[in-house]
Amino acid sequence: MARTIQVLFLSSEVEPFAKTGGLADVSGALPHTIYNLGQEVRIMLPRYGSIKNSPSRLHDMIRLQGIDIPVGDKVLKGNVKSSFILGTFTKVQVYLLDNHDLFARPGLYVHQETKKAYADNDVRYIFFCRGVLEMLKKMGWQPDIIHCNDWHTALVPVYLKTLYKDDKFYKKTKTVFTIHNLAYQGDFPKPTFAKTLLPAEVEEDLTHNGKVNFMKGGLLYADALTTVSARYAEEIRATEEFGYGLQDILQKRKSKLFGITNGIDVTVWNPATDELIPHKFDTKSLDSKVENKKTLLARMGLPFNPKVPLIGIISRLADQKGFDILGETLDALMKMNLQLVILGVGEKKYHTLFEKAAKKYPTKFAIALRFDAELAHWIEAGSDMFLMPSHYEPCGLNQLYSLKYGTVPIVRATGGLDETVDQVVPSKGSGTGFKYEKNEPRELLAAVHAAVKAFEDQPTWRKIMKNGMNKDFSWEASATKYINVYRKLLS
């Protein structure tokens, strides 16, 4: 019988403690599944000011107070608090690295009022990466694998291969570095390198386009690299469009690069058990989905018509998510037989655009400019279709939630969207969603038009809904692949 693997899962955000996007969902759900598959997993993130005593009480770890963490010409103090995340059958240990001056702020990465990134984000995540390694030594727990996620944790593999390379405590520790979004690389002015206290010969490995680039360090120094879908693993090493200047490194390391598609937490996202939606349903009770649609439309101030399909969008309102293309097509979409609801926050230009559209099309369009977990569940449960016009999408989670809720996705065929959605053939009643190749207004409009047309044939439409609902995107298959990567490294 294979021995239990000790895994420390590092992330800058973890649901339900701190969240800005899909990274938190993955970091909250994947460790539980790895634990359920027989491995020991612990999670660590910064203790942000927004984290109080929920979801479970935070406890001071007395022996892990006042840890010395060198950053630049200063030695900063780190304290560790402990908590846990309860799953259905699991209780995963969580550590939160605390420094009041660095993390006691309302926003995770961005100032809440100016909407600009904190000027000391380099110091904050140098502190976190170095602090993790100092904490483990003081605790005396030696993980076999340190699983790092995105640029905020990318210096951990660099430190292990340089400053800690002769440290017997880490002699057998291997690192996995998961790329959730290569576009965000953690690049900082050149003086940042001195703050890392890394050897001078490493500076070139962390330099990209004249700046210190944390992501580049993780790509070069981690023992294994993963992405959140197989298609994205191909895209980022094959093209400059998706590789953002780091494609050559990824191509050279392709033997160490594994694409593992994200799953979803079906204890949270399941229409048959979802406590947040007005009416639970499954493949045998799709009439209850219609009741959710009625309730959602009433909440959003739109009229209900059984012959008019409702398209939902839940997203960060940014160019990357395709809202530039959506903006160009909005008036044309409003001429179709459909209604559209959007939930999200983001760039001010899109707030303004959609607020004007809501006034212009009061019976067809509604916008909620906020974070709202309950409303997100209502939109997944009550919409007929879900639109994701992303320019790129490493994996995407909302199309997976949509499939589970019988909400037919309309997606641009990129990254995980292409991988997880099967093109509908209406005449056969096959497929799970509608895809288009080029992110151009005419292609988006054609895909939406095809979906609206297919909606008219309700018996076939219900078959398409069931095709998606019967797909299995739970975390177990993905977690098994991660465990296989761990074992490959340790062997």
Number of C-alpha atoms within 10 A of each C-alpha: 3 6 8 13 19 19 25 26 22 27 22 25 26 25 18 16 24 21 17 16 14 18 20 18 21 23 23 25 23 23 24 27 22 22 21 17 14 13 17 18 25 21 25 24 23 31 28 24 18 15 17 12 11 11 14 14 12 19 13 15 13 10 12 17 17 14 17 16 21 18 18 18 10 10 12 17 17 21 21 25 20 18 22 18 20 13 14 7 8 13 16 17 17 20 24 23 23 24 21 14 11 20 19 16 18 13 19 22 19 15 14 13 7 8 12 10 13 17 12 13 19 21 16 19 22 27 26 28 25 20 25 25 19 18 22 16 12 12 11 10 12 18 22 21 22 26 25 26 27 24 28 25 26 31 27 29 25 25 21 21 15 15 12 16 13 11 10 9 16 18 13 11 18 21 25 27 27 26 27 23 20 22 17 14 21 20 21 19 12 16 11 18 23 14 17 22 15 16 12 9 9 13 16 13 17 23 19 18 8 12 17 24 26 29 26 25 25 32 30 19 22 24 20 24 27 23 26 25 26 20 22 32 27 21 18 25 23 15 15 13 13 23 21 14 18 20 20 15 14 22 18 12 16 15 10 17 24 21 20 23 26 28 24 23 19 17 13 14 21 20 25 15 15 18 14 17 23 18 21 19 23 19 20 8 11 16 13 17 26 19 16 22 26 18 18 24 23 12 12 16 14 18 13 18 13 9 12 17 21 26 25 28 21 22 19 19 21 17 16 14 17 18 21 19 18 22 16 13 16 18 13 13 19 16 10 14 14 19 25 25 22 22 21 18 17 15 13 10 11 18 17 10 12 19 15 12 19 16 12 13 14 12 16 23 24 24 18 17 17 13 15 13 10 11 19 21 23 23 28 32 33 28 28 28 28 28 26 25 29 24 20 23 25 26 28 23 20 21 26 27 27 27 28 29 30 32 31 35 31 26 25 27 24 24 26 25 29 21 15 24 23 17 18 20 14 18 8 10 17 18 19 28 27 26 26 21 13 14 19 18 17 15 15 26 18 14 20 24 16 15 23 21 14 18 21 13 11 11 10 17 22 16 19 26 27 23 22 28 24 15 13 15 20 18 21 20 15 22 24 15 16 20 17 12 18 23 15 10 17 13 5
